[in-house]
Amino acid sequence: MSTATTGRRAQHPGRARARLLAVWLLLAGSAAMACAPEPWSAERLGALRQAGFQVADDTQRAQLALGLVPCLASPDPTLRDTIAYEALARWLRGGALSAATARQLGEALLPMLQQRDAAGVAAPFAALALAEVARVDRLTPIWAASERLAMVQAATDWMGAITDHRGYEPPVGWRHAVAHGADWLMQLALNPALERESLDRILDAIDRQVLPADGHAYVHGESERLARPVLFVLRRGLHTPAEWASRLSRLAGRARGAAAPPTTLAGLAAMHNAKGFLYPLYIALHNGQDEAARERLLPGLVAALRELER
């Protein structure tokens, strides 16, 4: 026997992984039991999903919706993503929850943006659920103007401050904070009640994440998701071609600056992320039917792309 193993047997890597997985499953199971509202067990919630989340009684459905909010922080991706989030999205999109319940959901979700859970899922999934609440407000207003502005501030402050750029990672599954934040900003940007100042806040928050300060390279579709709210801000027609050109030129300049010799991984990531953001905008304009939007954005967009390719 090697002297390196004196007093104990060397642990096989496969056994170590198996033990870590067992620990994770135990923690996930505990989280499921802790978040599932009484009298709903994780098994009963799974059956509810199979039945299309049909809850006949309005009061019971509203109570369950609010009770599922803590499950958005579960490390179990089935409970978090395919049960809690899917249920909330289904009910909110289907008009199965009252305006009062939608407001309560927004109030319960906002504090979760500051939650620092070990799995890192609470804030990203709170943001994703808040996108659905914002969609309700867009279609049938549930917030006063001041409350809507507070939501814009909460969304943009959170989006601009994201530092955890993990996307998909077994066994926890999706975090995807940037993509979820972009979905929230998209629903807000679609709201015709927002004025120019709020749209500028949205664009500024997106700018901060297109080229993340930590040099992270997006590989889970984040860049395309960041482009979507920009397109809807563009369609509002509140920014001039010169303003768009200036914004895109600054972005291209930052990417080129990061990629200046000597070559670094962060510089390569900046160029990758900038192109991943700008090319979907170009394709959307090329394939779209909004000639006015094309005229506003395309000159500055082409100039920015040429700057990246030179």
C-alpha positions as a Markdown table, in Angstrom:
| # | Residue | x | y | z |
|---|---|---|---|---|
| 1 | Met | 0.0 | 0.0 | 0.0 |
| 2 | Ser | 1.3 | 3.5 | -0.8 |
| 3 | Thr | 2.4 | 5.6 | 2.1 |
| 4 | Ala | 0.0 | 8.3 | 0.8 |
| 5 | Thr | -2.9 | 6.2 | 2.1 |
| 6 | Thr | -1.6 | 5.5 | 5.6 |
| 7 | Gly | -4.4 | 5.1 | 8.1 |
| 8 | Arg | -7.2 | 5.3 | 5.6 |
| 9 | Arg | -8.2 | 3.9 | 2.2 |
| 10 | Ala | -8.1 | 6.3 | -0.8 |
| 11 | Gln | -11.7 | 7.2 | -1.9 |
| 12 | His | -12.7 | 6.2 | -5.4 |
| 13 | Pro | -13.8 | 9.3 | -7.4 |
| 14 | Gly | -17.0 | 7.6 | -8.5 |
| 15 | Arg | -18.0 | 7.0 | -4.9 |
| 16 | Ala | -17.3 | 10.6 | -4.0 |
| 17 | Arg | -19.5 | 11.8 | -6.8 |
| 18 | Ala | -22.3 | 9.4 | -5.8 |
| 19 | Arg | -22.1 | 10.7 | -2.2 |
| 20 | Leu | -22.3 | 14.3 | -3.4 |
| 21 | Leu | -25.3 | 13.5 | -5.5 |
| 22 | Ala | -27.0 | 11.8 | -2.6 |
| 23 | Val | -26.4 | 14.8 | -0.4 |
| 24 | Trp | -27.8 | 17.1 | -3.1 |
| 25 | Leu | -30.9 | 14.9 | -3.5 |
| 26 | Leu | -31.4 | 15.0 | 0.3 |
| 27 | Leu | -31.2 | 18.8 | 0.3 |
| 28 | Ala | -33.5 | 19.1 | -2.7 |
| 29 | Gly | -36.0 | 16.8 | -1.0 |
| 30 | Ser | -35.9 | 18.8 | 2.2 |
| 31 | Ala | -36.4 | 22.0 | 0.2 |
| 32 | Ala | -39.4 | 20.5 | -1.6 |
| 33 | Met | -41.0 | 19.5 | 1.7 |
| 34 | Ala | -40.2 | 23.0 | 3.2 |
| 35 | Cys | -41.7 | 25.0 | 0.3 |
| 36 | Ala | -44.7 | 23.0 | -0.8 |
| 37 | Pro | -47.7 | 24.7 | 0.9 |
| 38 | Glu | -50.1 | 22.6 | 3.0 |
| 39 | Pro | -51.8 | 20.3 | 2.2 |
| 40 | Trp | -49.8 | 20.0 | -1.1 |
| 41 | Ser | -46.9 | 17.5 | -1.1 |
| 42 | Ala | -44.4 | 17.5 | -3.9 |
| 43 | Glu | -46.1 | 14.3 | -5.3 |
| 44 | Arg | -49.5 | 16.0 | -5.3 |
| 45 | Leu | -48.0 | 19.0 | -7.1 |
| 46 | Gly | -46.6 | 16.7 | -9.7 |
| 47 | Ala | -50.0 | 15.2 | -10.2 |
| 48 | Leu | -51.5 | 18.7 | -10.5 |
| 49 | Arg | -49.1 | 19.5 | -13.3 |
| 50 | Gln | -50.0 | 16.3 | -15.2 |
| 51 | Ala | -53.6 | 17.5 | -14.9 |
| 52 | Gly | -52.8 | 20.9 | -16.5 |
| 53 | Phe | -52.7 | 22.8 | -13.2 |
| 54 | Gln | -56.5 | 22.7 | -13.0 |
| 55 | Val | -57.8 | 24.0 | -9.7 |
| 56 | Ala | -61.6 | 24.6 | -9.8 |
| 57 | Asp | -61.9 | 26.8 | -6.8 |
| 58 | Asp | -60.7 | 30.4 | -7.3 |
| 59 | Thr | -59.8 | 30.9 | -3.6 |
| 60 | Gln | -57.8 | 27.7 | -3.4 |
| 61 | Arg | -56.0 | 28.5 | -6.7 |
| 62 | Ala | -55.0 | 31.9 | -5.4 |
| 63 | Gln | -53.8 | 30.5 | -2.1 |
| 64 | Leu | -51.8 | 27.9 | -3.9 |
| 65 | Ala | -50.3 | 30.4 | -6.3 |
| 66 | Leu | -49.0 | 32.5 | -3.3 |
| 67 | Gly | -47.9 | 29.3 | -1.5 |
| 68 | Leu | -45.8 | 28.3 | -4.5 |
| 69 | Val | -43.7 | 31.4 | -4.4 |
| 70 | Pro | -41.1 | 29.9 | -2.0 |
| 71 | Cys | -40.7 | 26.9 | -4.3 |
| 72 | Leu | -39.1 | 29.3 | -6.9 |
| 73 | Ala | -36.1 | 29.1 | -4.6 |
| 74 | Ser | -36.0 | 25.3 | -4.5 |
| 75 | Pro | -32.8 | 23.6 | -5.6 |
| 76 | Asp | -35.0 | 20.9 | -7.2 |
| 77 | Pro | -35.5 | 22.0 | -10.8 |
| 78 | Thr | -38.6 | 19.9 | -11.2 |
| 79 | Leu | -40.3 | 21.7 | -8.3 |
| 80 | Arg | -38.9 | 25.1 | -9.1 |
| 81 | Asp | -39.2 | 25.3 | -12.9 |
| 82 | Thr | -41.7 | 22.7 | -14.1 |
| 83 | Ile | -44.1 | 23.0 | -11.2 |
| 84 | Ala | -43.9 | 26.4 | -9.4 |
| 85 | Tyr | -43.0 | 28.6 | -12.3 |
| 86 | Glu | -45.1 | 26.8 | -14.9 |
| 87 | Ala | -48.1 | 26.9 | -12.6 |
| 88 | Leu | -47.8 | 30.7 | -12.0 |
| 89 | Ala | -47.2 | 31.4 | -15.7 |
| 90 | Arg | -50.1 | 29.2 | -16.7 |
| 91 | Trp | -52.5 | 30.9 | -14.3 |
| 92 | Leu | -51.3 | 34.5 | -14.9 |
| 93 | Arg | -51.4 | 34.1 | -18.7 |
| 94 | Gly | -54.7 | 32.4 | -18.6 |
| 95 | Gly | -56.4 | 35.0 | -16.5 |
| 96 | Ala | -57.0 | 32.4 | -13.7 |
| 97 | Leu | -55.8 | 34.8 | -11.0 |
| 98 | Ser | -57.4 | 38.0 | -10.0 |
| 99 | Ala | -55.8 | 41.4 | -10.2 |
| 100 | Ala | -55.5 | 41.4 | -6.4 |
| 101 | Thr | -53.7 | 38.1 | -6.4 |
| 102 | Ala | -51.3 | 39.2 | -9.2 |
| 103 | Arg | -50.5 | 42.3 | -7.2 |
| 104 | Gln | -49.8 | 40.1 | -4.1 |
| 105 | Leu | -47.5 | 37.9 | -6.2 |
| 106 | Gly | -45.5 | 40.9 | -7.3 |
| 107 | Glu | -45.2 | 42.0 | -3.7 |
| 108 | Ala | -44.1 | 38.6 | -2.6 |
| 109 | Leu | -41.6 | 38.2 | -5.5 |
| 110 | Leu | -39.8 | 41.5 | -5.1 |
| 111 | Pro | -37.9 | 40.7 | -1.9 |
| 112 | Met | -36.7 | 37.4 | -3.4 |
| 113 | Leu | -34.5 | 39.5 | -5.8 |
| 114 | Gln | -32.2 | 40.1 | -2.8 |
| 115 | Gln | -32.3 | 36.5 | -1.6 |
| 116 | Arg | -28.9 | 34.7 | -1.5 |
| 117 | Asp | -29.8 | 31.1 | -1.5 |
| 118 | Ala | -27.0 | 28.4 | -1.7 |
| 119 | Ala | -28.2 | 27.2 | -5.2 |
| 120 | Gly | -28.4 | 30.7 | -6.6 |
| 121 | Val | -31.9 | 30.2 | -8.1 |
| 122 | Ala | -34.3 | 32.4 | -6.0 |
| 123 | Ala | -33.5 | 35.7 | -7.6 |
| 124 | Pro | -33.4 | 34.6 | -11.2 |
| 125 | Phe | -36.8 | 32.7 | -10.9 |
| 126 | Ala | -38.3 | 35.6 | -9.0 |
| 127 | Ala | -37.4 | 37.8 | -12.0 |
| 128 | Leu | -38.9 | 35.3 | -14.4 |
| 129 | Ala | -42.1 | 35.2 | -12.5 |
| 130 | Leu | -42.1 | 39.0 | -12.2 |
| 131 | Ala | -42.0 | 39.1 | -16.0 |
| 132 | Glu | -45.4 | 37.3 | -16.0 |
| 133 | Val | -46.8 | 39.8 | -13.5 |
| 134 | Ala | -45.6 | 42.6 | -15.6 |
| 135 | Arg | -47.3 | 41.0 | -18.6 |
| 136 | Val | -50.6 | 41.0 | -16.7 |
| 137 | Asp | -50.2 | 44.7 | -15.9 |
| 138 | Arg | -49.4 | 45.4 | -19.6 |
| 139 | Leu | -52.6 | 43.8 | -20.8 |
| 140 | Thr | -54.9 | 44.9 | -17.9 |
| 141 | Pro | -53.2 | 47.4 | -15.6 |
| 142 | Ile | -53.0 | 46.3 | -12.0 |
| 143 | Trp | -50.5 | 49.0 | -10.8 |
| 144 | Ala | -50.7 | 52.7 | -10.4 |
| 145 | Ala | -48.3 | 54.7 | -12.4 |
| 146 | Ser | -46.0 | 55.2 | -9.4 |
| 147 | Glu | -46.0 | 51.5 | -8.7 |
| 148 | Arg | -45.1 | 50.7 | -12.3 |
| 149 | Leu | -42.2 | 53.1 | -12.1 |
| 150 | Ala | -41.1 | 51.4 | -8.9 |
| 151 | Met | -41.2 | 48.1 | -10.8 |
| 152 | Val | -39.1 | 49.5 | -13.6 |
| 153 | Gln | -36.5 | 50.7 | -11.1 |
| 154 | Ala | -36.4 | 47.4 | -9.3 |
| 155 | Ala | -36.0 | 45.5 | -12.6 |
| 156 | Thr | -33.3 | 47.8 | -13.9 |
| 157 | Asp | -31.4 | 48.0 | -10.7 |
| 158 | Trp | -31.4 | 44.2 | -10.3 |
| 159 | Met | -30.5 | 43.6 | -13.9 |
| 160 | Gly | -27.6 | 46.0 | -13.9 |
| 161 | Ala | -26.2 | 44.5 | -10.8 |
| 162 | Ile | -26.2 | 40.8 | -11.8 |
| 163 | Thr | -22.8 | 39.1 | -11.2 |
| 164 | Asp | -23.8 | 35.4 | -11.3 |
| 165 | His | -23.8 | 34.6 | -15.0 |
| 166 | Arg | -24.3 | 30.8 | -14.7 |
| 167 | Gly | -26.8 | 29.4 | -17.2 |
| 168 | Tyr | -27.6 | 25.7 | -17.1 |
| 169 | Glu | -25.7 | 23.5 | -14.7 |
| 170 | Pro | -26.7 | 20.0 | -13.5 |
| 171 | Pro | -28.1 | 19.0 | -11.1 |
| 172 | Val | -29.5 | 22.4 | -10.2 |
| 173 | Gly | -30.6 | 23.2 | -13.7 |
| 174 | Trp | -31.2 | 26.7 | -14.9 |
| 175 | Arg | -30.2 | 29.9 | -13.1 |
| 176 | His | -30.0 | 32.1 | -16.2 |
| 177 | Ala | -30.3 | 35.4 | -14.3 |
| 178 | Val | -29.5 | 37.6 | -17.3 |
| 179 | Ala | -32.0 | 35.9 | -19.6 |
| 180 | His | -34.7 | 36.0 | -17.0 |
| 181 | Gly | -34.0 | 39.6 | -16.3 |
| 182 | Ala | -34.2 | 40.4 | -20.1 |
| 183 | Asp | -37.6 | 38.7 | -20.2 |
| 184 | Trp | -38.8 | 40.9 | -17.3 |
| 185 | Leu | -37.4 | 44.0 | -19.1 |
| 186 | Met | -39.1 | 43.0 | -22.3 |
| 187 | Gln | -42.5 | 42.8 | -20.7 |
| 188 | Leu | -42.0 | 46.2 | -19.2 |
| 189 | Ala | -40.7 | 47.7 | -22.5 |
| 190 | Leu | -43.8 | 46.4 | -24.3 |
| 191 | Asn | -46.0 | 48.4 | -21.9 |
| 192 | Pro | -47.3 | 51.6 | -23.7 |
| 193 | Ala | -47.7 | 53.3 | -20.3 |
| 194 | Leu | -43.9 | 53.6 | -20.0 |
| 195 | Glu | -42.4 | 56.9 | -21.0 |
| 196 | Arg | -39.0 | 57.7 | -22.5 |
| 197 | Glu | -37.2 | 57.9 | -19.1 |
| 198 | Ser | -38.2 | 54.4 | -18.2 |
| 199 | Leu | -37.2 | 53.0 | -21.6 |
| 200 | Asp | -33.8 | 54.7 | -21.2 |
| 201 | Arg | -33.4 | 52.9 | -17.8 |
| 202 | Ile | -34.2 | 49.6 | -19.5 |
| 203 | Leu | -31.6 | 50.2 | -22.3 |
| 204 | Asp | -28.9 | 51.2 | -19.8 |
| 205 | Ala | -29.5 | 48.1 | -17.7 |
| 206 | Ile | -29.2 | 46.0 | -20.9 |
| 207 | Asp | -26.0 | 47.8 | -21.9 |
| 208 | Arg | -24.4 | 46.8 | -18.5 |
| 209 | Gln | -25.0 | 43.1 | -19.2 |
| 210 | Val | -24.3 | 42.8 | -22.9 |
| 211 | Leu | -20.6 | 43.0 | -22.0 |
| 212 | Pro | -20.4 | 41.7 | -18.4 |
| 213 | Ala | -17.6 | 43.2 | -16.3 |
| 214 | Asp | -16.3 | 39.8 | -15.2 |
| 215 | Gly | -15.5 | 38.8 | -18.8 |
| 216 | His | -18.0 | 36.0 | -18.9 |
| 217 | Ala | -18.8 | 34.6 | -22.4 |
| 218 | Tyr | -22.5 | 33.9 | -22.9 |
| 219 | Val | -23.3 | 30.4 | -24.2 |
| 220 | His | -26.9 | 29.8 | -23.2 |
| 221 | Gly | -28.7 | 32.3 | -25.5 |
| 222 | Glu | -28.4 | 35.3 | -23.2 |
| 223 | Ser | -27.3 | 37.7 | -25.9 |
| 224 | Glu | -30.3 | 37.0 | -28.0 |
| 225 | Arg | -32.6 | 37.4 | -25.0 |
| 226 | Leu | -31.0 | 40.8 | -24.3 |
| 227 | Ala | -31.8 | 41.9 | -27.8 |
| 228 | Arg | -35.5 | 41.3 | -27.5 |
| 229 | Pro | -36.4 | 44.2 | -25.2 |
| 230 | Val | -34.3 | 46.5 | -27.4 |
| 231 | Leu | -36.5 | 45.7 | -30.4 |
| 232 | Phe | -39.6 | 46.7 | -28.5 |
| 233 | Val | -38.1 | 49.9 | -27.2 |
| 234 | Leu | -37.1 | 50.6 | -30.8 |
| 235 | Arg | -40.7 | 50.1 | -32.0 |
| 236 | Arg | -41.9 | 52.8 | -29.6 |
| 237 | Gly | -40.2 | 55.4 | -31.9 |
| 238 | Leu | -39.0 | 57.6 | -29.0 |
| 239 | His | -35.3 | 57.6 | -29.9 |
| 240 | Thr | -33.7 | 59.2 | -33.0 |
| 241 | Pro | -31.4 | 57.4 | -35.4 |
| 242 | Ala | -28.5 | 59.4 | -34.0 |
| 243 | Glu | -29.3 | 58.3 | -30.5 |
| 244 | Trp | -29.3 | 54.7 | -31.5 |
| 245 | Ala | -26.1 | 55.1 | -33.4 |
| 246 | Ser | -24.4 | 56.7 | -30.4 |
| 247 | Arg | -25.5 | 53.9 | -28.1 |
| 248 | Leu | -24.4 | 51.1 | -30.4 |
| 249 | Ser | -21.1 | 52.9 | -31.2 |
| 250 | Arg | -20.3 | 53.0 | -27.5 |
| 251 | Leu | -21.0 | 49.3 | -27.2 |
| 252 | Ala | -18.8 | 48.4 | -30.2 |
| 253 | Gly | -16.0 | 50.6 | -28.9 |
| 254 | Arg | -16.1 | 48.9 | -25.5 |
| 255 | Ala | -15.8 | 45.5 | -27.2 |
| 256 | Arg | -13.0 | 46.6 | -29.4 |
| 257 | Gly | -11.2 | 48.1 | -26.5 |
| 258 | Ala | -11.5 | 44.9 | -24.5 |
| 259 | Ala | -10.2 | 42.9 | -27.5 |
| 260 | Ala | -7.2 | 45.1 | -28.1 |
| 261 | Pro | -3.8 | 43.2 | -28.1 |
| 262 | Pro | -2.6 | 41.3 | -26.2 |
| 263 | Thr | -5.3 | 38.7 | -26.7 |
| 264 | Thr | -7.1 | 37.7 | -23.5 |
| 265 | Leu | -10.1 | 35.5 | -22.8 |
| 266 | Ala | -12.0 | 38.5 | -21.5 |
| 267 | Gly | -11.4 | 40.3 | -24.8 |
| 268 | Leu | -12.5 | 37.4 | -26.8 |
| 269 | Ala | -15.6 | 37.1 | -24.7 |
| 270 | Ala | -16.4 | 40.7 | -25.2 |
| 271 | Met | -16.3 | 40.4 | -29.0 |
| 272 | His | -18.3 | 37.2 | -28.9 |
| 273 | Asn | -21.0 | 38.8 | -26.7 |
| 274 | Ala | -21.2 | 42.0 | -28.7 |
| 275 | Lys | -21.7 | 40.1 | -31.9 |
| 276 | Gly | -24.1 | 37.7 | -30.3 |
| 277 | Phe | -26.2 | 40.8 | -29.3 |
| 278 | Leu | -25.9 | 42.8 | -32.5 |
| 279 | Tyr | -26.5 | 40.2 | -35.1 |
| 280 | Pro | -29.9 | 39.1 | -33.8 |
| 281 | Leu | -30.9 | 42.8 | -34.0 |
| 282 | Tyr | -29.7 | 42.9 | -37.6 |
| 283 | Ile | -31.6 | 39.7 | -38.5 |
| 284 | Ala | -34.8 | 40.9 | -36.8 |
| 285 | Leu | -34.7 | 44.2 | -38.7 |
| 286 | His | -33.9 | 42.5 | -42.0 |
| 287 | Asn | -36.8 | 40.0 | -41.6 |
| 288 | Gly | -39.3 | 42.4 | -40.0 |
| 289 | Gln | -41.9 | 44.6 | -41.7 |
| 290 | Asp | -41.4 | 47.7 | -39.6 |
| 291 | Glu | -39.7 | 50.1 | -42.1 |
| 292 | Ala | -39.6 | 53.0 | -39.6 |
| 293 | Ala | -37.8 | 50.8 | -37.0 |
| 294 | Arg | -35.3 | 49.7 | -39.7 |
| 295 | Glu | -34.6 | 53.3 | -40.6 |
| 296 | Arg | -34.0 | 54.3 | -37.0 |
| 297 | Leu | -31.6 | 51.5 | -36.0 |
| 298 | Leu | -30.1 | 50.0 | -39.1 |
| 299 | Pro | -27.5 | 52.7 | -40.0 |
| 300 | Gly | -26.0 | 52.7 | -36.5 |
| 301 | Leu | -26.2 | 48.9 | -36.2 |
| 302 | Val | -24.4 | 48.4 | -39.5 |
| 303 | Ala | -21.7 | 50.9 | -38.4 |
| 304 | Ala | -21.3 | 49.1 | -35.1 |
| 305 | Leu | -21.0 | 45.7 | -36.8 |
| 306 | Arg | -18.4 | 47.0 | -39.2 |
| 307 | Glu | -16.4 | 48.4 | -36.2 |
| 308 | Leu | -16.4 | 44.9 | -34.7 |
| 309 | Glu | -15.3 | 43.3 | -38.0 |
| 310 | Arg | -12.6 | 45.6 | -39.0 |
